[in-house]
Amino acid sequence: MSVSLNVMYFAWLRERIGVSSEAVETTAATVSELIDELAAREERYAVAFQDLSVIKVAVDQVMVDFSTPLKGANEVAFFPPMTGG
């Protein structure tokens, strides 16, 4: 079953992918499966998601890991780890 998610990209992820957010129709059950679907779309997504160790994710504004289920989710946000300054 396909679900519609608002997917948001921040910082260098937004720069590499070229959009700050988009509506995504997906059959992914987890964040990891969503990343696989996105990376398979186009080279720009594959490049952005090539090193998951430098990417954090939130589902409906709650920090989660890549194995988190997407059932019932409305929003997924990807961003680099925050640093102080």
Contacts in CASP RR format, 6 or more apart in sequence:
PFRMAT RR
TARGET T0000
AUTHOR 0000-0000-0000
METHOD contacts of the structure
MODEL  1
MSVSLNVMYFAWLRERIGVSSEAVETTAATVSELIDELAAREERYAVAFQ
DLSVIKVAVDQVMVDFSTPLKGANEVAFFPPMTGG
1 27 0 8 1.000
2 25 0 8 1.000
2 26 0 8 1.000
2 27 0 8 1.000
3 25 0 8 1.000
3 26 0 8 1.000
3 27 0 8 1.000
3 70 0 8 1.000
3 72 0 8 1.000
3 73 0 8 1.000
4 23 0 8 1.000
4 24 0 8 1.000
4 25 0 8 1.000
4 26 0 8 1.000
5 23 0 8 1.000
5 24 0 8 1.000
5 26 0 8 1.000
5 34 0 8 1.000
5 70 0 8 1.000
5 73 0 8 1.000
5 74 0 8 1.000
5 75 0 8 1.000
5 76 0 8 1.000
6 21 0 8 1.000
6 22 0 8 1.000
6 23 0 8 1.000
6 24 0 8 1.000
6 74 0 8 1.000
6 75 0 8 1.000
6 76 0 8 1.000
7 21 0 8 1.000
7 22 0 8 1.000
7 23 0 8 1.000
7 24 0 8 1.000
7 34 0 8 1.000
7 38 0 8 1.000
7 75 0 8 1.000
7 76 0 8 1.000
7 77 0 8 1.000
7 78 0 8 1.000
8 20 0 8 1.000
8 21 0 8 1.000
8 75 0 8 1.000
8 76 0 8 1.000
8 77 0 8 1.000
8 78 0 8 1.000
9 17 0 8 1.000
9 18 0 8 1.000
9 19 0 8 1.000
9 20 0 8 1.000
9 21 0 8 1.000
9 48 0 8 1.000
9 77 0 8 1.000
9 78 0 8 1.000
9 79 0 8 1.000
10 20 0 8 1.000
10 77 0 8 1.000
10 78 0 8 1.000
10 79 0 8 1.000
10 80 0 8 1.000
11 79 0 8 1.000
11 80 0 8 1.000
12 80 0 8 1.000
13 48 0 8 1.000
13 55 0 8 1.000
13 78 0 8 1.000
13 79 0 8 1.000
13 80 0 8 1.000
14 20 0 8 1.000
16 44 0 8 1.000
16 47 0 8 1.000
16 48 0 8 1.000
17 44 0 8 1.000
17 45 0 8 1.000
17 48 0 8 1.000
18 44 0 8 1.000
24 34 0 8 1.000
24 37 0 8 1.000
24 38 0 8 1.000
26 33 0 8 1.000
26 34 0 8 1.000
26 37 0 8 1.000
26 70 0 8 1.000
27 37 0 8 1.000
28 34 0 8 1.000
28 36 0 8 1.000
28 37 0 8 1.000
28 70 0 8 1.000
29 69 0 8 1.000
29 70 0 8 1.000
29 71 0 8 1.000
30 66 0 8 1.000
30 67 0 8 1.000
30 68 0 8 1.000
30 69 0 8 1.000
30 70 0 8 1.000
31 57 0 8 1.000
31 59 0 8 1.000
31 64 0 8 1.000
31 65 0 8 1.000
31 66 0 8 1.000
31 67 0 8 1.000
31 68 0 8 1.000
31 70 0 8 1.000
31 76 0 8 1.000
32 66 0 8 1.000
32 67 0 8 1.000
33 70 0 8 1.000
34 70 0 8 1.000
34 76 0 8 1.000
35 49 0 8 1.000
35 52 0 8 1.000
35 66 0 8 1.000
38 45 0 8 1.000
38 49 0 8 1.000
39 45 0 8 1.000
39 46 0 8 1.000
39 48 0 8 1.000
39 49 0 8 1.000
39 50 0 8 1.000
40 46 0 8 1.000
49 55 0 8 1.000
52 66 0 8 1.000
54 80 0 8 1.000
54 81 0 8 1.000
55 78 0 8 1.000
55 79 0 8 1.000
55 80 0 8 1.000
56 63 0 8 1.000
56 78 0 8 1.000
56 79 0 8 1.000
56 80 0 8 1.000
56 81 0 8 1.000
56 82 0 8 1.000
57 63 0 8 1.000
57 64 0 8 1.000
57 65 0 8 1.000
57 66 0 8 1.000
57 68 0 8 1.000
57 76 0 8 1.000
57 77 0 8 1.000
57 78 0 8 1.000
57 79 0 8 1.000
58 64 0 8 1.000
58 76 0 8 1.000
58 77 0 8 1.000
58 79 0 8 1.000
59 68 0 8 1.000
59 70 0 8 1.000
59 73 0 8 1.000
59 75 0 8 1.000
59 76 0 8 1.000
60 73 0 8 1.000
60 74 0 8 1.000
60 75 0 8 1.000
61 75 0 8 1.000
61 77 0 8 1.000
70 76 0 8 1.000
END
